[in-house]
């Protein structure tokens, strides 16, 4: 029940930041470097976000290359809920994660990103 309530709050708030560019104008909820390759991190995040269990919603995840790395987005019921920018650096990646939701407790999508940044 708590998970559904948090998701509902996230969806309501997310409707205010309908585009990736608008979301990037906010402060990232996670900004961290990694020695992992950006392609590996982007693929890992996309796989993880795609397989998240949201009870009544199925997330739609998009993964695309950019001029400096990758962008991964997660939409739930047509609303942008998470965005990860993965920039190519030496040696590895710089990852920024944005979300419009006011998470109470742990954000599973952010936890997936943290796990992907540590895996070998």
Buried (B, 14 or more C-beta within 10 A) or exposed (E): EEEEEBBEBBBEBBEEBEEBEBBBEEEBBBEEEBEBBBBBBBBBBBBBBBEBEBEEBEBBBBBEEEEEBBBBBBBBBEBBBBBBBBBBBEEBBBBBBBBBBEBEEEBBBBEBBEEBBEEE
